[in-house]
Amino acid sequence: MNTAQFSQRVGVLFLFGAFLVTLSQPAASSLAQRLDDESARLFDYERSIGFDLKEESAKEQEGVTIRDLNYAASTQQRGRVKAYLVQP
């Protein structure tokens, strides 16, 4: 294979690669948007229901404050949600 043929093949491969990248952009962008929408739904909550945050205890340990909390779940069937808040 001579230099001219090699250059021509490299040029064709480059154009083909650029074409594939161009085609994949809208699909990747719509996929990213769908994933963002799905992730955002994870943080949806019923704003009319009270949060009812309660602190059970708090203690200092190794330079941080550890708070033992609980709050009302989104439905009464789930009861209360336990959580820890660690503050530096």
C-alpha positions as CSV (number, residue, x, y, z in Angstrom):
1,M,0.0,0.0,0.0
2,N,1.5,3.4,-1.0
3,T,1.3,6.6,0.9
4,A,-1.6,8.0,-1.2
5,Q,-3.8,4.9,-0.5
6,F,-2.9,5.0,3.2
7,S,-3.8,8.7,3.4
8,Q,-7.1,8.1,1.6
9,R,-8.1,5.2,3.9
10,V,-7.2,7.3,7.0
11,G,-9.3,10.1,5.7
12,V,-12.3,7.8,5.0
13,L,-12.0,6.3,8.5
14,F,-11.8,9.8,10.1
15,L,-14.9,10.9,8.2
16,F,-16.8,7.7,9.2
17,G,-15.8,8.2,12.8
18,A,-16.9,11.9,12.8
19,F,-20.2,10.8,11.3
20,L,-20.8,8.2,14.0
21,V,-20.0,10.7,16.8
22,T,-22.4,13.2,15.2
23,L,-25.2,10.6,15.1
24,S,-24.6,9.5,18.7
25,Q,-24.9,13.0,20.2
26,P,-28.7,13.4,20.1
27,A,-29.2,9.9,21.5
28,A,-26.7,10.5,24.3
29,S,-28.2,13.8,25.2
30,S,-31.8,12.4,25.3
31,L,-30.5,9.5,27.5
32,A,-28.9,12.0,29.8
33,Q,-32.1,14.0,30.0
34,R,-34.1,10.8,30.8
35,L,-31.7,9.8,33.5
36,D,-31.8,13.3,35.0
37,D,-35.6,13.2,35.1
38,E,-35.6,9.7,36.7
39,S,-33.1,10.8,39.3
40,A,-35.0,13.9,40.1
41,R,-38.1,11.8,40.8
42,L,-36.2,10.0,43.5
43,F,-36.3,13.3,45.5
44,D,-40.0,14.0,44.9
45,Y,-42.1,14.1,48.0
46,E,-45.6,15.1,49.1
47,R,-45.1,18.7,50.3
48,S,-48.5,18.8,52.1
49,I,-47.3,16.2,54.6
50,G,-45.4,17.5,57.6
51,F,-41.8,16.5,58.0
52,D,-42.0,16.1,61.8
53,L,-38.3,16.0,62.5
54,K,-37.3,14.7,65.9
55,E,-33.9,14.6,67.5
56,E,-33.5,11.6,69.8
57,S,-29.9,12.4,70.9
58,A,-26.7,14.3,70.1
59,K,-23.1,13.6,71.1
60,E,-19.7,15.0,70.4
61,Q,-17.1,12.4,69.3
62,E,-13.7,13.0,67.8
63,G,-14.4,16.5,66.7
64,V,-17.8,15.9,65.1
65,T,-21.4,16.0,66.4
66,I,-23.5,13.0,65.7
67,R,-27.3,13.5,65.9
68,D,-29.7,10.6,66.0
69,L,-32.8,11.7,64.2
70,N,-36.1,10.4,62.9
71,Y,-38.8,11.9,60.7
72,A,-42.2,11.0,59.3
73,A,-42.2,8.8,56.3
74,S,-44.2,9.7,53.2
75,T,-47.0,7.3,54.2
76,Q,-48.3,6.2,57.5
77,Q,-47.7,2.5,56.7
78,R,-44.0,3.2,56.6
79,G,-44.0,4.8,60.0
80,R,-40.9,6.9,60.9
81,V,-37.5,7.0,59.1
82,K,-34.4,6.8,61.3
83,A,-31.3,8.8,60.3
84,Y,-28.0,10.1,61.5
85,L,-26.7,13.6,60.9
86,V,-22.9,14.0,61.3
87,Q,-21.7,17.6,61.5
88,P,-18.0,18.5,61.4
